[in-house]
């Protein structure tokens, strides 16, 4: 998945697993472990509301489910 894609998780994002690349991730809820891993990799963590305010058309958003 290209790094310019925003990943939307319609639930709680947990911190298990590895993070590679600078990702912007939006989720309903994010564990502290997940937030640390994403931000240490150079990515951003947003709430779904923040994503809607920044990108109201949803351009470049991929929903995981």
C-alpha positions as CSV (number, residue, x, y, z in Angstrom):
1,X,0.0,0.0,0.0
2,X,1.5,3.4,-0.9
3,X,2.6,5.6,2.0
4,X,0.3,8.5,0.9
5,X,-2.8,6.4,1.6
6,X,-4.7,7.0,4.8
7,X,-5.7,3.8,6.5
8,X,-9.1,3.8,8.3
9,X,-9.7,1.2,11.0
10,X,-13.4,1.2,11.9
11,X,-12.8,-0.1,15.4
12,X,-10.0,-0.3,18.0
13,X,-6.4,-0.4,16.7
14,X,-4.2,-2.5,18.9
15,X,-0.4,-2.4,19.2
16,X,0.4,-6.0,18.3
17,X,2.6,-6.5,15.2
18,X,5.1,-4.3,13.4
19,X,4.8,-1.0,11.7
20,X,6.8,-0.2,8.7
21,X,6.8,3.1,6.8
22,X,5.3,6.4,7.6
23,X,1.5,5.8,7.7
24,X,-1.4,8.0,8.6
25,X,-3.9,5.9,10.5
26,X,-7.4,6.9,11.6
27,X,-9.4,4.7,14.0
28,X,-12.4,4.8,16.3
29,X,-10.0,4.0,19.2
30,X,-6.3,3.5,19.4
31,X,-4.3,1.7,22.1
32,X,-1.3,3.5,23.6
33,X,1.0,0.8,22.2
34,X,-0.3,1.2,18.7
35,X,0.0,5.0,18.9
36,X,3.7,4.8,20.0
37,X,4.6,2.3,17.3
38,X,3.0,4.4,14.5
39,X,4.5,7.7,15.7
40,X,7.9,6.2,16.3
41,X,7.8,5.0,12.6
42,X,7.1,8.6,11.6
43,X,3.4,8.2,11.1
44,X,0.3,10.0,12.4
45,X,-2.7,8.8,14.4
46,X,-6.0,10.5,13.9
47,X,-9.5,10.0,15.3
48,X,-12.2,9.4,12.6
49,X,-13.6,12.9,13.4
50,X,-10.1,14.5,12.8
51,X,-9.8,12.6,9.5
52,X,-13.3,13.8,8.4
53,X,-12.3,17.4,9.2
54,X,-9.0,17.1,7.3
55,X,-10.3,15.1,4.3
56,X,-14.1,15.5,4.0
57,X,-14.2,13.9,0.6
58,X,-12.3,10.8,1.8
59,X,-9.8,11.0,-1.0
60,X,-7.0,8.4,-0.7
61,X,-8.6,6.6,2.3
62,X,-8.5,2.8,2.5
63,X,-10.9,1.2,4.9
64,X,-9.7,-2.0,6.7
65,X,-12.3,-4.3,7.9
